[in-house]
């Protein structure tokens, strides 16, 4: 990363414990999965209404 944002990101990355970073990645995957599941459910409901 370049510029002041890159430096800030590197500074904050050192402050976050590696175990917490792994937890945050897991939470991000879970939220993404929930979002995808909601989209599939909405699409299937909408599809069922059209049939």
C-alpha positions in Angstrom: 0.0 0.0 0.0 1.2 3.5 -0.7 0.7 6.8 1.0 -0.3 7.5 4.6 -3.1 5.0 4.5 -0.7 2.2 3.8 1.4 3.2 6.8 -1.6 3.5 9.0 -2.7 0.0 7.9 0.7 -1.5 8.7 0.7 0.2 12.1 -2.8 -1.2 12.9 -2.0 -4.6 11.6 0.8 -4.9 14.2 -1.6 -4.0 17.0 -4.2 -6.7 16.2 -3.3 -10.0 17.7 -3.0 -12.9 15.1 -5.7 -14.9 16.8 -8.1 -12.0 16.6 -7.2 -11.5 12.9 -8.1 -15.1 12.3 -11.4 -14.7 14.1 -12.2 -11.6 12.1 -11.5 -13.5 8.8 -13.8 -16.3 10.1 -16.5 -13.7 10.9 -16.2 -12.1 7.5 -16.6 -15.5 5.8 -19.7 -16.3 8.0 -21.3 -12.9 7.1 -20.6 -13.5 3.4 -22.1 -16.9 3.6 -25.2 -15.6 5.4 -25.6 -12.9 2.7 -25.3 -15.5 -0.1 -27.8 -17.8 1.7 -30.3 -14.9 2.0 -29.9 -14.0 -1.7 -30.5 -17.7 -2.6 -33.6 -17.8 -0.4 -35.0 -14.6 -1.8 -34.4 -15.7 -5.3 -36.0 -19.1 -4.8 -39.0 -17.5 -3.1 -39.4 -15.0 -5.9 -39.0 -17.8 -8.4 -41.7 -19.8 -6.7 -44.1 -16.9 -6.8 -43.6 -16.6 -10.6 -44.3 -20.2 -11.3 
